[in-house]
Amino acid sequence: IMTSHIHLIMGSSDDSMSNILRDLKRHSSEMLHLAIKDHPQESRREWLLWHMERAAQKTSTNASFQLWQPENHPISIILCRSSQAEM
């Protein structure tokens, strides 16, 4: 996790990556928004909430706040197993 973005390595045989990423973004943004909003000792609270509200005004998908950018940049990683690696 970096200050401006995150790198993830994830996979699933049951659900599509877009569904997993959508749910991750939704859950984490809601939880972080509540944590910032409800924590009176957060020194940047007003500033962070203002930025989240301002970002939401620029898109049609979010009503009151936005944490994540709407796009992502997935890269497939394919693992190859050799017979020697199992020895």
Secondary structure, DSSP 8 states (H G I E B T S, - for coil): --SS--------SSS-HHHHHHHHHHHHHHHHHHHHHH-TT-TTHHHHHHHHHHHHHT-SS-SS---S-S------------TGGG-
